[in-house]
Amino acid sequence: MFKKIHSQWFFNIRGDLLSGLVVALALIPEAIAFSIIAGVDPKVGLYASFCIAVIIAFVGGRPGMISAATGAMALLMVTLVKQYGLEYLLAATLLTGVLQILAGFLKLGGLMRFVSKSVVTGFVNALAILIFIAQLPQLTDVTWHVYAITAAGLGIIYLFPLIPKIGKSVPSTLICIIALTGAAVYLGLDVRTVGDMGQLPDTLPIFLWPDVPLTLETLQIILPYSLGLAVVGLLESLMTANILDELTDTKSNRNQECKGQGIANIGAGLLGGMAGCAMIGQSVINIKSGGRGRLSTFCAGFFLLIMVVFLSDWIRHIPMAALVAVMIMVSIGSFSWSSVKEFKKTPLSSNIVMLTTVAVVLSTHNLALGVLAGVLLSALFFVNKIARLMVVKQEMAEAELGYQVIGQVFFASSEKFFESFDFTYAAEKVVIDLTRAHFWDMTAVAALEQVVLKYQRLGADVSVIGMNEASKTVIDKFATHAELKLLLH
């Protein structure tokens, strides 16, 4: 027990503390911005980020992953907040949590195995582009000081780690934020700061039960929003977990992550926060800054609350340009540059899936739709490939016509299967060898029935040999003609 706690919490104390501090600083403007997108007070996003990060540190399935209020979730809340207000948003957040916990118990996290590598690459690339695009408003119609701070920030982030001995002892992102804040304050630069993003809360969050009627009508209002939030939240969280698995060479517990996200969202809703999920940008910042364990996630939430409530007079002076530099680093580090370098070597179908995922995410700003489009395309390409691999070989003897079926016979290959038989030759005996074939569905069974019945009408004696037990079971279940069943027994 103690060994497990140590391996997840206290094996990297220094790295987790420092990375948690960096993430907390980067979370503040994002949480405020996402609150504005959703149409609620900034403290709703800040409280949500604190609650979700702290709770998920204990109950999540992926150590080192940062969860908080996110833009993808905020976009889904806009209409609900406009029409019904904050209280209904809090109720929808609670229901979102319940649905995500249910998904965990139903082991829906296992569905991630249907997400191909090409979809994950497209997801990562799209998110990296979105993160970069999100920084552009901070670099538009501004003074040269902003560009200078951003350039200096990127210089510190990439050059500080090269300094011998001390370069890797402290996260360069933390040095960037502290150094540029000090320089901006000392020089009195007129640049946009965190304080300009919105009012920081001055009190700790308190328990809030949503002030909505507990009726079927309320459920009908919030259920569609909660379903959307639950799906998008789990998709983004599980995709982010996959990416961190690769970055850290470790494995996450997907079903536990589903439950953890649900518990965290319930906690956020009860403390006046909006629903959230894993954040790929902040998670990458955490990993790049040295964070690995659950302590880093906990510290990100804890430091966030301490800073916005008790150190707001200091935090409000952080120049947004310094945080823009950090987020640009994240977008550059997150983008899969190998997908560009190896574009010509990668199969065309994989490239199409990746580019489609990117295009849908960028055009809709909806990660769930992008992943769904990518998964559907991957499935279509896979089905087409398997269907093409099915072949029927014809062998002719004196009065006997033999066919050997090789491959998978299902809805996509059944037409090719039927068309492979020659009905113009009136053989006395037809032997269909299925030793190297497998029948999967009722469409395949119907095609086999057509072949058998057509040859029987032509007066041929038909034999079906070599069928495996699984295919026999499918045919017994779906065959509509007794003749075919008799041939198998």
C-alpha positions in Angstrom: 0.0 0.0 0.0 2.7 2.5 1.1 4.9 1.4 -1.8 2.0 2.2 -4.3 1.4 5.6 -2.7 5.1 6.4 -2.9 5.3 5.3 -6.5 2.4 7.5 -7.6 2.8 10.5 -5.2 6.3 11.0 -3.7 8.9 9.6 -6.1 9.4 13.0 -7.8 8.6 15.6 -5.1 10.8 18.4 -6.4 9.9 18.0 -10.0 6.2 17.7 -9.2 6.2 20.8 -6.9 7.9 23.0 -9.5 5.9 21.8 -12.5 2.7 22.2 -10.5 3.6 25.8 -9.8 4.2 26.4 -13.6 0.9 24.8 -14.5 -1.0 26.8 -11.9 0.4 30.1 -13.4 -0.6 29.0 -16.9 -4.1 27.9 -15.7 -5.2 31.3 -14.4 -5.7 33.2 -17.7 -7.0 30.1 -19.5 -9.6 29.5 -16.7 -10.7 33.1 -16.9 -10.9 33.0 -20.7 -13.0 29.8 -20.7 -15.3 31.3 -18.2 -15.8 34.3 -20.5 -16.5 31.9 -23.4 -19.2 30.1 -21.4 -20.7 33.4 -20.3 -20.1 33.1 -16.6 -18.1 34.9 -13.9 -14.3 34.2 -14.0 -14.4 32.7 -10.6 -16.6 29.8 -11.9 -13.8 28.7 -14.2 -11.1 29.3 -11.6 -13.0 27.4 -8.9 -13.7 24.5 -11.3 -10.0 24.3 -12.3 -9.0 24.1 -8.6 -11.6 21.5 -7.7 -11.1 19.3 -10.7 -7.3 19.3 -10.5 -7.2 18.5 -6.8 -9.9 15.8 -6.9 -8.6 14.1 -10.0 -5.1 13.9 -8.4 -6.6 11.3 -6.0 -9.2 9.5 -8.1 -7.9 9.8 -11.7 -6.4 7.0 -13.7 -3.4 8.9 -15.2 -0.8 10.3 -12.9 0.7 13.6 -14.1 -2.3 14.6 -16.3 -3.8 18.0 -15.7 -7.6 18.4 -15.7 -9.4 21.7 -15.3 -11.9 24.0 -17.1 -11.4 23.7 -20.8 -12.4 25.6 -24.0 -13.9 22.5 -25.6 -16.3 22.1 -22.7 -17.0 25.8 -22.4 -18.2 26.0 -26.0 -21.0 23.5 -25.2 -22.2 25.5 -22.2 -22.9 28.8 -24.0 -26.5 28.2 -25.0 -27.5 26.7 -21.6 -26.1 29.6 -19.7 -27.8 32.1 -22.0 -31.2 30.5 -21.8 -31.3 29.2 -18.2 -28.4 30.8 -16.2 -25.6 29.6 -13.9 -27.8 27.4 -11.7 -28.7 25.1 -14.5 -25.1 25.0 -15.6 -24.2 23.7 -12.1 -26.9 21.1 -12.3 -25.7 20.0 -15.8 -22.2 19.7 -14.4 -23.4 17.4 -11.6 -25.3 15.2 -14.2 -22.2 15.2 -16.4 -20.2 13.7 -13.5 -22.8 11.0 -12.9 -22.8 10.0 -16.6 -19.0 9.8 -16.6 -18.9 7.7 -13.5 -21.5 5.4 -15.2 -19.3 5.2 -18.3 -16.4 4.1 -16.1 -18.4 1.3 -14.5 -19.6 0.2 -18.0 -15.9 0.1 -19.0 -16.4 2.4 -21.9 -12.8 3.6 -21.6 -12.0 0.4 -23.5 -13.5 1.9 -26.6 -10.3 3.9 -27.1 -8.8 0.8 -28.7 -10.9 1.7 -31.8 -9.1 5.0 -32.1 -6.3 4.6 -34.6 -2.8 6.1 -34.5 -3.7 8.4 -37.4 -6.7 9.8 -35.4 -4.5 10.4 -32.4 -1.9 12.2 -34.6 -4.7 14.3 -36.2 -6.1 15.1 -32.7 -2.7 16.2 -31.4 -1.9 18.3 -34.5 -5.3 20.0 -34.5 -5.0 20.8 -30.8 -1.5 22.2 -31.2 -2.8 24.5 -34.0 -5.8 25.6 -31.9 -3.5 26.4 -29.0 -1.3 28.5 -31.3 -4.3 30.3 -32.9 -5.7 31.0 -29.4 -2.6 33.1 -28.6 -3.0 35.3 -31.7 -5.4 37.8 -30.1 -2.8 38.5 -27.5 -0.3 39.4 -30.3 -2.7 41.5 -32.4 -2.8 45.3 -32.2 -0.3 45.5 -29.5 2.9 47.5 -28.8 6.4 46.2 -29.7 6.9 45.5 -26.0 4.6 42.5 -26.3 6.5 41.0 -29.2 9.8 41.6 -27.3 8.5 39.9 -24.2 7.2 36.9 -26.2 10.5 36.5 -28.0 12.4 36.9 -24.8 10.2 34.3 -23.2 10.7 31.8 -26.0 14.5 32.5 -25.8 14.5 31.7 -22.0 12.4 28.6 -22.4 14.6 27.0 -25.1 18.0 28.4 -24.0 17.9 28.1 -20.2 18.0 24.3 -20.2 21.3 24.5 -22.1 23.1 26.2 -19.1 25.3 23.7 -17.4 24.4 22.3 -13.9 21.4 24.7 -13.3 19.7 24.5 -16.7 17.7 21.4 -15.9 17.3 21.9 -12.1 14.5 24.5 -12.5 11.7 24.4 -15.2 12.6 27.0 -17.9 8.9 27.9 -18.1 8.9 29.0 -14.4 12.1 31.1 -15.0 10.4 32.7 -18.0 7.3 33.8 -16.1 9.2 35.1 -13.0 11.9 36.9 -15.0 9.6 38.6 -17.5 7.1 39.6 -14.8 9.9 41.2 -12.8 11.2 42.9 -15.9 7.8 44.2 -16.9 7.1 45.6 -13.4 10.6 47.1 -13.0 10.5 48.8 -16.5 6.9 49.8 -16.1 5.9 48.4 -19.5 2.4 49.0 -20.7 1.4 45.5 -21.6 -1.7 43.4 -20.9 -1.5 41.4 -17.7 -3.4 38.6 -16.0 -5.3 41.2 -14.0 -6.7 42.6 -17.2 -8.3 39.3 -18.1 -11.0 39.5 -15.4 -11.6 39.9 -11.6 -9.8 37.3 -9.5 -11.8 35.8 -6.6 -11.0 36.9 -3.1 -12.7 34.1 -1.2 -12.5 30.4 -1.0 -15.2 28.4 -2.8 -18.2 27.3 -0.7 -20.7 24.4 -1.0 -23.5 25.2 -3.5 -26.4 23.0 -4.3 -27.9 24.2 -7.6 -31.1 26.2 -7.0 -33.2 24.4 -9.7 -36.4 22.5 -9.3 -35.9 18.7 -9.0 -38.4 17.9 -11.8 -38.5 15.9 -15.0 -38.6 19.2 -16.9 -35.2 20.2 -15.4 -33.8 16.8 -16.4 -35.1 17.3 -20.0 -33.3 20.7 -20.1 -29.9 19.7 -18.8 -29.7 16.1 -20.1 -28.7 17.0 -23.7 -26.0 19.3 -22.5 -24.7 16.9 -19.9 -24.5 14.1 -22.5 -22.5 16.3 -24.8 -20.2 17.5 -22.0 -19.7 13.9 -20.8 -18.8 12.6 -24.2 -16.4 15.5 -25.1 -14.9 15.4 -21.6 -14.1 11.7 -21.7 -12.9 11.8 -25.3 -10.4 14.7 -24.6 -9.3 13.1 -21.3 -8.7 9.7 -22.8 -7.0 11.0 -25.9 -4.7 13.2 -23.6 -4.0 10.1 -21.4 -2.9 8.2 -24.6 -0.5 11.0 -25.5 1.0 11.1 -22.0 1.3 7.3 -22.0 3.6 7.7 -25.0 5.5 10.7 -23.6 6.2 9.0 -20.3 6.3 5.3 -21.4 3.7 4.4 -18.8 0.2 3.1 -18.9 -3.0 4.7 -17.7 -6.2 3.2 -16.3 -8.9 4.4 -18.8 -12.0 3.2 -16.9 -10.7 4.7 -13.6 -10.0 7.9 -15.5 -13.7 8.0 -16.6 -14.8 7.6 -13.0 -12.3 10.1 -11.8 -13.4 12.7 -14.3 -17.0 12.2 -13.1 -16.2 12.5 -9.4 -14.1 15.6 -10.1 -17.0 17.2 -12.1 -19.4 16.5 -9.3 -17.0 18.1 -6.9 -16.7 21.2 -9.2 -20.4 21.5 -9.5 -21.0 21.4 -5.8 -18.4 24.2 -5.2 -19.7 26.6 -7.9 -17.5 25.5 -10.8 -18.2 24.5 -14.4 -17.6 21.1 -15.9 -14.0 20.4 -17.1 -11.7 17.6 -18.4 -8.1 16.9 -19.1 -6.1 19.6 -20.8 -3.5 18.5 -23.3 -1.7 21.8 -23.3 -1.3 22.0 -19.5 -0.5 18.3 -19.3 2.3 18.7 -21.8 3.6 21.7 -19.8 3.5 19.6 -16.7 5.5 16.7 -18.3 7.9 19.1 -20.0 8.5 20.9 -16.7 9.4 17.6 -14.9 6.0 16.6 -13.5 5.3 12.9 -13.4 3.2 12.0 -10.4 -0.2 12.7 -8.8 1.5 15.3 -6.6 2.1 17.6 -9.7 -1.7 17.6 -10.5 -2.6 18.2 -6.9 -0.1 21.1 -6.6 -1.4 22.7 -9.8 -4.9 22.9 -8.3 -3.7 23.9 -4.8 -1.2 26.6 -6.0 -3.9 27.9 -8.3 -6.3 28.5 -5.4 -3.6 30.0 -3.2 -2.5 32.4 -5.9 -5.8 33.7 -7.0 -7.3 34.1 -3.5 -4.3 35.1 -1.4 -1.6 36.3 -3.9 -3.8 38.0 -6.4 -2.0 41.4 -6.0 1.1 39.7 -7.3 -0.4 37.4 -9.9 -2.3 40.1 -11.6 1.0 41.7 -12.7 2.1 38.6 -14.8 2.3 39.8 -18.4 0.1 37.8 -20.8 3.0 37.8 -23.3 5.0 35.6 -20.9 2.2 33.1 -20.8 1.8 33.3 -24.6 5.4 32.3 -24.9 4.7 29.2 -22.7 1.7 28.3 -24.8 3.6 28.7 -28.0 6.2 26.3 -26.6 3.4 23.9 -25.9 1.9 24.1 -29.4 5.4 23.5 -30.9 6.1 20.7 -28.6 2.7 19.0 -29.0 2.6 19.1 -32.8 3.7 15.8 -34.4 6.4 17.0 -36.7 7.2 13.4 -37.7 3.8 13.3 -39.4 5.0 16.0 -41.7 8.4 14.6 -42.3 7.1 11.1 -43.1 4.0 12.2 -44.9 5.1 10.7 -48.2 6.1 7.4 -46.6 2.8 7.0 -44.7 0.0 5.1 -46.4 -2.5 7.4 -48.2 -5.4 6.2 -46.1 -3.6 7.1 -42.9 -2.8 10.6 -44.2 -6.4 11.1 -45.2 -7.6 10.1 -41.7 -5.1 12.4 -40.0 -5.9 15.4 -42.3 -9.7 14.9 -41.9 -9.4 14.8 -38.1 -7.4 18.0 -38.2 -9.8 19.7 -40.7 -13.0 18.8 -38.7 -11.5 19.9 -35.4 -10.3 23.2 -36.8 -13.5 24.0 -38.6 -15.9 23.1 -35.8 -13.6 23.6 -32.7 -15.2 20.4 -31.5 -12.7 17.7 -30.6 -15.4 15.0 -30.4 -16.5 15.6 -34.0 -13.0 15.5 -35.2 -12.3 12.2 -33.4 -15.6 10.7 -34.6 -14.9 11.6 -38.2 -11.4 10.1 -38.0 -12.7 6.9 -36.4 -15.4 6.5 -39.0 -12.9 7.0 -41.9 -10.4 4.6 -40.3 -13.2 2.0 -40.0 -14.2 2.5 -43.7 -10.6 2.2 -44.9 -10.1 -0.9 -42.8 -13.3 -2.6 -43.9 -12.4 -1.8 -47.5 -9.0 -3.3 -47.1 -10.3 -6.5 -45.5 -13.0 -6.8 -48.2 -10.4 -6.6 -50.9 -8.3 -9.3 -49.4 -11.1 -11.9 -49.8 -10.6 -14.0 -52.9 -12.4 -17.0 -54.4 -10.2 -19.4 -56.4 -11.8 -21.6 -59.1 -10.7 -25.2 -59.9 -12.3 -27.3 -62.7 -12.2 -31.1 -63.0 -14.1 -33.3 -65.5 -17.7 -32.8 -64.2 -16.8 -31.0 -61.0 -16.4 -27.4 -60.3 -14.5 -26.4 -57.2 -14.2 -23.1 -55.4 -11.8 -22.2 -52.6 -12.8 -19.2 -50.6 -10.0 -17.3 -48.8 -10.6 -14.4 -46.4 -13.3 -12.7 -44.5 -16.9 -12.7 -45.9 -19.1 -10.0 -44.5 -21.3 -7.1 -45.7 -18.5 -5.3 -47.6 -17.1 -8.4 -49.3 -20.3 -10.4 -49.9 -21.0 -8.8 -53.3 -17.5 -9.7 -54.5 -18.0 -13.2 -53.0 -21.2 -13.8 -55.1 -19.7 -12.3 -58.3 -16.7 -14.7 -58.1 -18.8 -17.7 -58.9 -19.4 -18.8 -62.5 -23.0 -19.7 -63.1 -22.6 -20.1 -66.9 -20.9 -23.5 -66.6 -23.4 -26.3 -66.0 -21.3 -28.6 -63.8 -22.8 -31.8 -62.3 -21.1 -31.2 -58.9 -20.0 -28.0 -57.2 -17.7 -28.0 -54.1 -17.3 -24.8 -52.1 -14.3 -25.1 -49.8 -14.5 -22.7 -46.8 -11.5 -24.0 -44.9 -9.7 -20.7 -45.1 -12.8 -18.5 -44.9 -14.9 -17.0 -42.2 -18.5 -15.8 -42.3 -19.3 -12.9 -40.1 -22.9 -11.6 -40.6 -26.3 -12.2 -42.2 -25.3 -10.4 -45.4 -22.5 -13.0 -45.9 -24.9 -15.8 -45.1 -27.4 -14.5 -47.6 -24.7 -14.4 -50.3 -23.8 -18.0 -49.6 -27.5 -19.0 -49.8 -27.8 -17.3 -53.2 -24.8 -19.2 -54.5 -26.0 -22.6 -53.3 -29.6 -22.1 -54.4 -28.6 -20.8 -57.8 -26.4 -23.8 -58.5 -29.1 -26.2 -57.2 -31.6 -24.6 -59.6 -29.1 -25.3 -62.4 -29.2 -28.9 -61.4 -25.8 -29.1 -59.7 -25.0 -31.2 -56.6 -23.6 -28.6 -54.2 -21.3 -29.4 -51.3 -20.0 -26.9 -48.7 -16.9 -28.2 -46.9 -14.4 -27.0 -44.3 -16.5 -24.5 -42.5 -15.3 -23.6 -39.0 -17.6 -23.8 -36.0 -18.0 -20.0 -35.6 -19.2 -19.6 -39.2 -21.6 -22.6 -38.7 -23.1 -20.8 -35.7 -23.6 -17.7 -37.8 -25.2 -19.6 -40.6 -27.5 -21.6 -38.3 -28.7 -18.3 -36.8 -29.2 -16.3 -40.0 -29.9 -18.8 -42.8 -33.5 -18.7 -44.1 -33.3 -21.8 -46.3 -33.2 -25.3 -44.7 -31.1 -26.6 -47.7 -28.1 -24.6 -46.6 -28.3 -25.8 -43.0 -28.6 -29.4 -44.2 -25.4 -29.0 -46.3 -23.4 -28.3 -43.1 -24.6 -31.3 -41.2 
